[in-house]
């Protein structure tokens, strides 16, 4: 019987096939794989692909490739890695899930380029779309499970060529660990991404995720990320650069893909900015702060809600102001034809925002006004601010409190509330300022009131209310040790006698107290708070100087009626008791207004005073002629003197004429005698210079009384130019007063 050869064949195959399998796997498969990748795959993506040494272990089902590179034909390398290792579980071919035990990428290098036209170089790696074919129901495929993916010492180079200046960022080393990456439904994988740069920047992201459905739960930690990385992205329209600063963030990110509706994205955590310095083009610090801390931030993109518990800014240092043309310093000039930003639409307003509290501690602000000569420098130090309950909900009211020191001496406290997003804005503010040194704003005084300030401290108690567009404000202002300096020629100075007005307000303690109410319509194009305050101040000064003796009367506690003159009986220079009391009241007021000078103007009423002088002279002559036995109204004396002065014939003629004209009058005899008296008085020889002497005696008596009895300083009582006296309703002659400032 012939022996069968199959046992030998089978034995030979069992020996040869493994050897052949090993030979093909170890030697031919790497060659074929390298050739296929470098030729066919490269053609599919339009990039050159090169592989170095390729090893395949058909026994362990592992792939080990070295020096893998993908090159852009125009720009060179896009992707490279020193080593790619894949460990495939052959047993999974007979299971319901394809399993890859391990994937390792060592020292991968990725170059991401954003071209000038906005195209991304990595987008070119996608194969070009083929001809559209009739859609077929997707074939059922086994799910894939990669038990471990390790990316070690990776480098990412990002280049932005779309801006005027090319931008380059490099992040290295990057280490990523992924576990249980699976396309199975609800299968959870783990990942860890770690970046540690040479600049001591640290990024750590630990996640749980699933690919079907897409779901992500991540713990994120960023430490010491350099803010200087932003500089290449800042255009010339932004006049500052980041000098230094670090960014940190810790939090939890959750994302769920929702088939019907927007994806659910939620972040909860905190962030910090530390040791931040923004510099101008000369590298001078513009804004600095020690730390900005946001401990709790809740962000929900699906619900369109941002909620922040607190923002704390510590150690703020800010330099700002306006330049010689009145433009804000460190802000770009407005472009020609630039229009205001469009009003937000309902879509942009959909995001709900809430901030529980914003605080500033240990702040410092320097403000320079270079639009005025000399420039004005203001400093706010030890700035403490709290702004609470801030939201873009119309009904919510934000509260604020500010405390600071101005120029090392002035203490400021501001409190209030506002509803910035209300249809009709509702704002209330109270502002208190104490011991502010006015020397710092002497340049403003020169420009707007025409005088420099030699010294003085300012106190202010102001309140502002805005309801809709209506503004109502009060300003209770107090000056202490206030002294004006040299005159300043300024076209912007208010047209009012400032010095006199302020002297009327300056008391014996060198203090000024005044109140300036302000109101206006914020919607009016002509409205300006500065111009409204200036107008109110001008009106106040004008009112003061137009009725200075009303102020003096208020100070003395008496009615202001008739305080602006001293009265004399016609022809007399003696002060009556009533007028002496008036002078006492005026002197008391002057003592409380030490900057005022009282000027007395000599004056007579020519007709009334001349008649009084002639009358006195006539009566004195009658007494001398009769040795005091008769007086100037005696009929016998008057008849005798009349005949002597005018003649008997004239006397008879006057008598006859009077009888004819006064036949129907009562007491015609008395009237005739009085007519004789008036004719004799008019005949008295009184010269004009006697009126001047009368005026001089009057003013001298007033001056002597004020200096001696009322004890007013000599330099504060002056004799002015002559003015006509007025005959008052009470029959006395007024000599006018005026006041001026020292």
Secondary structure, 3 states (H helix, E strand, C coil): CCCCCHHHHHHHHHHHHHHHHHHHHHHHHHHHHHHHHHHHHHHHHCCEEECCCEEEECCCCEEEEEEEEEEECCCEEEEEEEEEEEEECHHHHHCCEEEEEEEEEECCEEEEEECCCCCEHHHHHCCCCCCCCCCCCCCCCCEEEEEEEEEEEEEEEEEECCCCCCEEEEEEEEEEEEEEEECCECCCEEEEEEEECCCCCEEEEEEEEEEECEEEEEEEEEEEEEHHHHHHHCCCCCCCEEEEEEEEEEEEEEEECCCCCCCEEEEEEEEEEEEEEEECCCCCEEEEEEEEEEEEEEEECCCCEEEECCEEEECCEEEEEECCCCCECCCCCCCCCCCCCCCCCCCCCCCEEEEEEEEEEEEEEEEEECCCCCCEEEEEEEEEEEEEEEECCCCCCEEEEEEEEECCCEEEEEEEEEECCCCCCEEEEEEEEEEEEHHHHHHHHHHHCCEEEEEEEEEEEEEEEEECCEEEEEEEEEEEEEEEEEECCCCCCCCCCHHHHHHHHECCCCEEEEEEEEEEECCCCCCCHHHHHHHHHHHHHHHHHHCHHHHHHHHHCCCCCCCCEEEEECCCCCCCHHHHHHHHHHHHHHHCCCCEEEEEECCCCHHHHHHHHHHHHHHHHHHHHCCCCCCCCCHHHHHHHHHHHHCHHHHHHHHHHHHHHCCCCCCHHHHHHHHHHHHHHHCCCCCHHHHHHHHHHHHHHHHHHHHHHCCCCHHHEEEECCCCCEECCCCEEEEEEEEEEC
